[in-house]
Amino acid sequence: MTALGLELCDVSLQAAVNDGEQSVRPLEAPGGSTALLSWPAFVAREGKDFIYGRAAEGIWHVQPRNVCHNFLAHLSREASPLALDGKFLSYSQLGYFFLRDYGKQSFATMPDKIVLAVPGTFLKDSATEDEKVGLLLGMAQELKWPLVGVVDMACAALCDPSLPGAHAAWPIMVVDVHLDNAEITLFLTDGKLKRVDFLQLPQTGLAQLLKQAVTAMGNRFLRHTAFDILADGRLEQAFYRQVKDFALGGVPEFHFQINTAKRAYEMTATREQLLADAQPFVAALATAVATVLRKHSLDPHACTLALTERSSAVPGLEPRFRQAGFHHLQRLPRAAAALGAARLAADLPVPTDVSDVPVLTGVTLEQANLRRGTVWEMRLKRAVIPGARQVPTHVIIDGIGHPLLGNGLVKIGSPGLPNLDVTLPAPFRATPDCVVLLVRDAGRLWLDEAGASATGTVFLDTSSRLPVEAGDRMIVRVGEIGTELLFATCRSGRDIGANL
């Protein structure tokens, strides 16, 4: 029986399939793309026809009055800005047309079950839930979709089976960014994963961030070239595409180029400029998260923060949270909510009537893939040493040097665990799941977040793949038990003390 999870996010609709035999896997967007913003919820009117997704986004700045991108955020019977035959269509009609087009392009055959992962704002109170979920149920019935469940998007994302899982002892805060707003969802894990608070930030979405970045970069472009790209919609659209690639691409600098019939205009922008442009946006999200922490008397050091693919793409957001004390931070992969919804679909029966479709804001700890056992944490402290540093050959623990052997993985863990390359001090015997993995690749030694997290209860204050070099220190701690690992390079493995 094929089950489909559909992530109903206006930044980019994502789908995942669970066929009951293979692992749950994400599907490509229409056209074969897996990139962020690959199928955004844009609708545009062209004469008496409508175009959707990337095609509609492609004329956003050329024909702004003919484009709508907030129909999912405002899903209701209220009139939208788009009219047909002199009558303004409702937001729910645009949503129906968009989902119908998406289904035609995405579903080669109709699945046996579908679970919709919806934004948290759809379920923020009973009145909103009745309206928005009721409209979705009507759309699914009209489209003949075999809907078996509606689940909060943040909750579904934490059920992604590919995640190593946060620890069940910690509260979990999910930060997500949509096109028109941002959402912060707090979950507690007392017996089950349960949503206990939700905060929506209107007008704090990727659409606003990109528009602000276009204006700021456009002003720099004007000063640099004396050419105003904002004076013509087609040129502004081309400039918008370049700004979007820069903002979401993570590159250190970007070369802008606008061609006209007379000449080409060029400018190189830096990551520092982009980070400065995004600061008000980042500050608003950081302030909102701090508000939720204060409301529930939570310590960021004892709270897991999960960033969706969309929020982790916001320039400067992740470093801001790390500076605020969130050392237990997870980056959710693309289509995490769709993958989690597809996983949940397998456990949900097909209802006899569409009105019986369950609405979920919480799941069991097993469905959420949360880890139990002793909580332990590891932090890597990079050495501040000028010049290139060598690949470490040894790690020093309590004054004793241990060679880092092996061509593939280096396994550092609690005493008594099998196949260890380096054993932690004896007190760690009480924490049998404490394992840190280092990976050898391309002549270097790397700390691999996915590989380490999958082995046990690991929280890493690092990026997903970080080189470990001579002079770096690693703090491993569980409760009151802790130790420091110093990585060093020795010219000879015979006498560590004489060669440090």
N, C-alpha and C positions, 0 to 999 in steps of 0.2 A: 504494500500500500504506500503510495507516494504522498508525502506531506510537504507542504511549502510554507516557509515563513517569509512574510513580506514586511519589510521595515518601511513604514509610511512616513519617511522624513523628507521634507521639502528640499533639503540640500541635495539629496540624490536618493531616489528610491532604490532599495537593495532587496534582493531575493536570495533565498537559500533553500536547498532541497534536501529532504531526508527520505531515501527510498527504502529504508529498513534493512538494507544489506551493506551498502558502503557507508563511510562516515558522512556526517552532515557536511555539506559543502556549499559555498556561495556560488551564485550564478552570475554570469556576465550581464551587464546592462544591454538594452537594445543597441545594436551596432558593434557589440563585442568589446566594450570598454569596461575596465575595472577602476578607472581613476576617480578620485574625489570630484564631485559635481558632474559625474558622467551622465546622469539622467535627472536633472533638477526639475522640480515641480513648477514649470513655467507653462503658461498657455498664452498663445497669441492668435489674434484674429487676422486672417488674410482674406478680405472680401467676405464671402459667406462661409468660408471654411476656417478651420482652426488647425494650428500646428502646436506641437508639444515638445517638452524636454529641451534638449540642446538646441534644436532648431528655433524654438521660441526664445530661448535665452540669447540666441545669436542676433536678434533684432531688438533687444531690450532698450538700447540707447538710440537706436535708429527710429523706432516707432513706440516710444514709451507709453503712449495712451492706448495702444492696442495690445499691451502685454500685462498680464497679471501673474504675480508670483506668490501671493499670500492667501490663495483660496483654501489651502489646507489649514493654515493657522487660523483663518476666520471661518472655518467650515460651518455654514448655517444657511438658512433660507433667505438671508439678507441679500440685497442686490449688490453685485460686483461692479467694477468699472467697465466691464466689457458688455457690449450690446450686440444683438443680432435682430435684424429686421425691425429696428426701432425699439426693441424691448431689452432692458438690462437683465442679463442672466444672473441667477443667484450663485453664490460661492459653491453651494452644494452641486449645482449643475455643472460648473467647471470641474469640480472634483470628480464627478461621475464620468465626464467626457475624458478626463486625463487618465483615470484608472482603466477605463475601457480601452483606450489606445495602448496603455502600458501592457495590459493583459494580452491584447492581440499580438503585440510584438515580442512578448516574453514567454508565453505559455504555448509550446508546441502542442501539447495535449493538456487537458484540464487535470490538475492533481486531484487526489482523493480527499485531501484535507488542506485547508488553508488557515493559518493563524496570522492575524494582523498585529504587529507591534506598533503601537500608536504613541504619539508624543504625550508626555505627562500632563500637559495642559488639558488634554481631552478628558482626564480622569481627576481633575483637581477638586471637583465637588459634585454632588449628586445632580444638580440642575444641568451643569455643563456635560456631565457624562450621559445623561438621558438624551440630550439633544444631539451631541456629536456621535455617540455610539449608535443611537437610533438611526441617524442618517447613513452611517457606514453599513449597518445591517440591511437597510433598504437598498443601498447600492449593490451589496453582495448578492442579495436576492435577485435584483434585476439583472445582474451580470451572470447569474447562475454559478456563483463561486461557492464551493462547499465549505463555508466558514464554520470552524469548530471552536474558535476562541479569539478573544481580544486581550492583549496583554500590554501593560505599561512598558514603554520602549527601554527605559533604563533597567527595569527588572529583567526583561528579555535578554539584554546585552550581557548581564552577569550569568546567564544560563548557557552562554556560548561554550560548547564542549571542548573547543580548542584552547580555552583559557586554562592556565595553571590554577586559577581560583584564588580569591582573597582568603584571609583567615577568618574563621567563624567567630573569633573572639573580638574582632574589631567592628565598629560601625563602618559603613561604606557610603561614601558620597560620590555620586556620578554627576559629572559636569558635561553637558551637551550643548551644542550650538546649532540652531536651525537657521533658515534663511532670514526670518523676521524676528526671532527672539532667541533667548538662551534659557536653559532649564537646569536647575540644581535639585537633585533628588537625594534624600537621605534615607538609608535603610539601616535597620537594626537587625541583629541576627540571634535573637533570643528564641531558640526553638525552631524558627523559620526565618526566611528572608522577608522582612515586612517593611513596606514603605511607611515612614512615620512623618515625613515632612517633604514639602515640595515648594519651590520658589521659581517663578517665571519672571524673566527680565525682558519686558517689551522693548522693541526697537533696539535690541542688542543681538543682532544676528549677522551671518556672513554677508548678506546683501548690504547691510549698512556698513560693515567693515570695508567691503570692497568699494562701495561708492565713496567712502571717505578717503580711501587710499587712492582712488582715481583722481579725486579733486586735489589731494596733496601732491601726488606725483605729476599731475597735469600742470600745477603751478610751478613746480621745479622745471618741468619741460619748457614752459613759457619763458622763464628767466634764462634758461640755458640756450634756447634756440630762437627766442622771439616769435614762436609760432604757437597759436592757441588751438590745441586739439579739441577743446570743449566747444568750439564754435560750430562744429559739424558733427551730426549724429553718427555718420558712418566712420569718421576718424575716431570719435570717442569710443565707438564699439570696438574698433581694432585696438585702441589703447587699453580698454577694459580687459580684453583677452590677455594682453601682455601683463597687466598688473595682476590679474588672477594667477597666471602662471608663476609670477615672481612671488606673490604672497603665500601661495600654497605649495611652492616647490622646494623651499628650504635652501636655495642656493645663496652663496655669500654676496653676489652682486648680479645685476641683470642689465642687459644692453637693450634699451628701447629704440625702436626704429619705426618711423611713420613716413610712408612714401606718398607724395602727391604727384601731380602731372609735371610739376616744375622741378622738384628736387626731393631729396631724402633728408629727414631731420632725425638726429640721433642724440641719445643721452644715456650715460651709464649711472645707475642708481645702486646704492649700497644697502646691505642688510641693516646697518645701523639706522639709516633713514626710514626704512620700513618699520623697524621696531619702535622708533619715535612716533610714527604715524599711528601705530596700533596701541600706544600706551593708554589713552583714555578708555579704549575698549577693554583692554586687559585689566585696568584698574577697577572698572565697573564689575567685572566677574570676580575679581579677588575680593572686593568689598562685600559682594553678595555671599560668597562662601564664608567669609569671616562672620557675617551676620548669623548664618545658620549655626556655625560653631558656637558662638556666644549664646544663642537661644537655647541650645541643648547642653551647654557646659562641656563641650568636647575639646580635647587636646589634639592638634593636628599630628603630633607624634604618635598618637594611639588611634589613628583613623586611616582607613584606606581611601585614597582618592583615585577614582577611575575616570580617565579622559577618553571620550570617543575619538574616532578618527577625525571627526570634524573639529572638535575642540583642541585636540593636540596639534592641529595644523595652524591654529591662530598664532601668529608670530609673537614670541616672548611669553606666552601664557604658561607653559610648563615650567620654565625657569622661575617665574614669579611664584608659583605654588611651592616649588622646592625651597625658595628663600623664605617662604612663610612657615616652613617646618614640616611640610608633607614629605616625609621620607619613604612612606609606603604608597607608592604611586604606580598605577597600572595604566598602560596605553591599550585601549581596546582596539582590536583589528577592524578592518573594513567589514561591514555587514554583520557586526557582532549581534545586534538585535535580531536580524533576520535569521542568523544561525541559531540563536537561542529560541526563537519562536518556532523554527522547524523542529528543534529537539522537543519542545513542549507539545507540539502537535501530535507526536507519537503516543502521548499519554491521554489525550483528550478524545472522548467518544464523539461520533457524529450525532448532533442533536436532532430530535424529530421535528423541531420547529425552530425557526431562526431566532425567535424571542428567547429561546433557552440557551443561546450561546453565552458561555461564561466570560466574565470580565475579571482579569487578574491583576492585582497590584502587589502580590506576594506569592512566593513559592516555597517549597521545602528546601532545606539546606543541601540535600542531595541534588535536586534539580538545579540549584544555583551553583553547583560544583564548588562549594566552599570547603576549605581544608580545616581539619580539626587537629587537635594535638597541642604540643607545646609551641608557644609563639617564640620565635627567635628572629633576630635581625642581623643583617650584615651591611656595612657601609664601607665603600672604598674611598680613601682620601688620597687624591693625586698630589704628588710631590711638586713643589714649585721650584724647579731647577732650570736655569737657562741652558739652551742647547739641546741637542739630541740625546736621548737616554737609551740605554741598552736593554735588551730583553733579559729579564731575570732568570737566573739559573737555580736560585735557592730561595727559600722562604725561612725566615728566622722567627721562631716562636719561643718565648721565655728564654732567650739567649742561645738557643740551640738551632743550628742550621739544618734544613732538610732539603735535599736535592729535588728539583721539579723534573721528574723523569717522564717518559712517555712521549710519543710522537703525535698523539691525537688529543685525548682528554687528560687533564690533571684533576684528580678527585681529592678534595680536602674535606674531612668529615669527622664525625663523632667516633670515639673508640668503640671497637666491636663491629663496625660496619665492614662488609666485604670489599675487597679490591680497592682499598684506599692507597693513594700515593703519599699523602701526608695526614697524620692523625692529630686531631686537636687535643688539648690537655685533658687529663682524666676526669675533671668535673663535668665535661660535656657528655659523659657516658649516659647521663640521665636524659639527654635529648637525642634519641636514636635517629631522628630524621634530619639532623643538621648536616647538610652537604652543600659545599660550594664547588661548582665546576668551572675550570679554566679550559679554554680551547686553544690549541695550536693551529695557526693558519697563516699562510703567506709569510712565514718566518717570524711571526710575532705571537705573543701570548695575549689572549682576549678573555675578558669577563663577558660571558654570554647570558643575558637576562633570561631568555626563554629556556635555555638548557639548565640553568641553575634553579629557576623557579619550579620547573617540572619535577625536581627531585625531592622537594620538601617545602617546609614553611619558610620561604625566603622572601625578604623584602629588600630591594636593592635601591640605593640612592645613586643611580647611574643612568646612563643612556642604555639603549638596548644592546649595544656592542661597543665596548670600551677597551682600549689596549691597557694591559697591566705592564708597567715598566719599572725598572730599578729605582728604588727610592719611594715607591708607593706603599701606603700602609692600609691594612684592612682591619676593621673592628668587627669582631663577631661576638654577639652578646645574647644571652638568654636569661631573663630575670636579673639576678645579682651576679651571675657568672659571666665573665667576659675575658677576652684575650685580644692581643694585637698581633697581626702578622706583618712583618716587614719583608718586602721583596728586594732582593739584592742580586748583583751579578758578580761572580767570582772568576778570576782568571784561571784558577785551578780548583778542581773539586776536592782536592785532598785536604786543604787547610783553609777552612772558611774564614776563621778569625784573622788570618794573616793577609787575606786578599779582599777584604771589604773596602 
